[in-house]
């Protein structure tokens, strides 16, 4: 019997080729981990999108608002970087946030050519309430005990060695 039953041949060969020991169990475990992570991300994204829709925000608007609310005055180019999109896309996102009175554009004192975004009181309140709703759904979805949450957080910090560049990540890695 082929021990790789259930794994497409090209995939199984590619995974095993990258493993110097050819350990099939490790390859299958890695595949299962990736599948679980994708499923979890899909559930989190769905909960996030539902929560921000309750505030009549798109996902991009919500991420931009949260980033600006947490970071203080932020140049628009930094928002584009955090959202991973072109600055021209951020203009439309910010236009809609500004029309709703959630952010304001201001000239940066250090360089008058730069437009910075500042959260308004209404924007700060909206960002806080929106994030509370996002977190309520996410925590409820996890169903993990406190010690399990601590273990998961430690593992995620180990895996995510990046500087926390996503707009919804506000921590500094400690591991």
C-alpha positions in Angstrom: 0.0 0.0 0.0 1.3 3.4 -0.9 1.9 5.3 2.4 1.1 8.6 0.6 -2.5 7.6 -0.2 -4.6 10.7 0.0 -1.8 13.0 -0.9 -1.6 14.1 -4.5 1.6 12.6 -6.0 3.1 15.9 -7.1 2.4 17.5 -3.7 3.6 14.5 -1.8 6.8 14.2 -3.8 7.4 18.0 -3.5 7.0 17.9 0.3 9.1 14.8 0.7 11.8 16.2 -1.6 12.1 19.2 0.7 12.5 16.9 3.8 16.0 15.4 4.0 14.7 12.5 6.0 11.7 11.8 3.6 9.4 11.6 6.8 5.9 11.2 5.4 4.3 11.6 8.8 5.9 15.0 9.2 4.8 16.0 5.7 1.2 14.9 6.5 1.3 16.7 9.8 2.6 19.9 8.1 -0.2 19.6 5.6 -2.8 19.2 8.3 -1.4 22.2 10.2 -1.6 24.4 7.1 -5.2 23.2 6.4 -6.2 24.1 10.0 -4.5 27.5 9.8 -6.3 28.3 6.5 -9.7 27.2 7.9 -9.1 29.3 11.1 -8.1 32.4 9.0 -11.2 32.0 6.9 -13.4 31.8 10.0 -11.6 34.8 11.6 -11.9 36.8 8.3 -15.6 36.0 8.1 -16.2 37.1 11.7 -14.1 40.2 11.1 -16.0 41.2 8.0 -19.4 40.6 9.7 -18.3 42.7 12.7 -17.0 45.6 10.6 -20.1 45.5 8.3 -22.2 46.2 11.4 -20.3 49.6 11.6 -20.9 50.0 7.8 -17.2 49.7 7.1 -15.3 47.7 4.5 -12.5 45.5 5.8 -9.9 47.9 4.3 -11.7 50.9 6.0 -11.8 49.1 9.3 -8.1 48.1 9.2 -7.1 51.7 8.2 -9.3 53.2 11.0 -7.8 50.8 13.6 -4.3 51.6 12.5 -4.8 55.3 12.6 -6.6 55.2 15.9 -3.8 53.2 17.5 -0.8 55.0 15.9 -1.8 58.6 16.2 -1.0 60.9 13.2 0.0 58.7 10.4 1.2 59.6 6.9 -1.1 58.3 4.2 1.8 56.4 2.7 2.2 54.4 5.9 -1.4 53.4 5.8 -0.9 52.2 2.2 2.1 50.2 3.4 0.1 48.7 6.3 -2.7 47.7 4.1 -0.4 46.4 1.4 -2.0 48.5 -1.3 -1.2 51.4 -3.6 -1.4 54.9 -2.2 -4.1 55.7 -4.8 -6.3 53.0 -3.2 -5.8 54.6 0.2 -7.1 57.9 -1.1 -10.6 56.4 -1.7 -10.6 54.5 1.6 -9.6 57.7 3.5 -12.1 59.7 1.6 -14.9 57.5 2.9 -13.6 57.5 6.4 -13.3 61.3 6.3 -16.8 61.8 4.9 -18.1 59.9 7.9 -16.1 62.1 10.3 -13.9 59.2 11.5 -10.5 60.6 10.4 -9.1 64.0 9.3 -6.3 64.8 6.9 -3.8 67.2 8.2 -0.5 68.6 6.9 2.4 67.0 8.6 4.3 69.7 10.6 7.7 68.3 9.7 7.0 68.2 6.0 4.1 70.2 4.6 4.1 68.0 1.5 2.9 65.0 3.5 -0.7 64.5 4.5 -1.1 62.8 7.8 -4.3 61.1 9.1 -5.6 61.8 12.5 -8.5 59.9 14.1 -11.4 62.0 15.4 -13.2 61.4 18.7 -16.0 59.7 16.7 -13.4 57.6 14.9 -11.7 56.6 18.1 -15.0 55.5 19.6 -16.0 53.6 16.4 -12.6 51.9 16.2 -12.8 50.8 19.9 -16.4 49.5 19.6 -15.6 47.8 16.3 -12.6 46.0 17.7 -14.4 45.0 20.8 -17.0 43.3 18.6 -14.3 41.7 16.4 -12.6 40.3 19.6 -15.8 39.1 21.1 -16.5 37.0 18.0 -12.9 35.8 17.8 -12.5 34.8 21.4 -15.9 33.1 21.4 -14.9 31.2 18.3 -11.6 29.9 19.8 -13.1 28.2 22.9 -9.6 27.8 24.4 -8.8 27.8 28.1 -6.4 30.6 29.3 -3.4 28.3 29.4 -4.2 27.1 25.9 -4.5 30.7 24.7 -1.1 31.4 26.3 0.4 28.4 24.5 -1.1 29.4 21.2 0.1 33.0 21.5 3.7 31.8 22.3 3.6 29.5 19.2 2.2 32.3 17.0 4.8 34.7 18.2 7.5 32.2 17.4 6.1 31.6 13.9 5.5 35.3 13.1 8.9 36.8 13.3 7.8 39.9 11.4 7.6 43.3 13.1 3.8 43.2 13.4 3.3 45.2 10.2 -0.4 44.4 9.8 -2.6 47.2 10.9 -4.5 45.1 13.4 -1.3 43.8 15.2 -0.3 46.2 17.9 2.1 44.1 19.9 5.9 44.0 20.0 7.2 40.4 19.9 8.6 39.3 23.2 9.8 35.9 22.1 
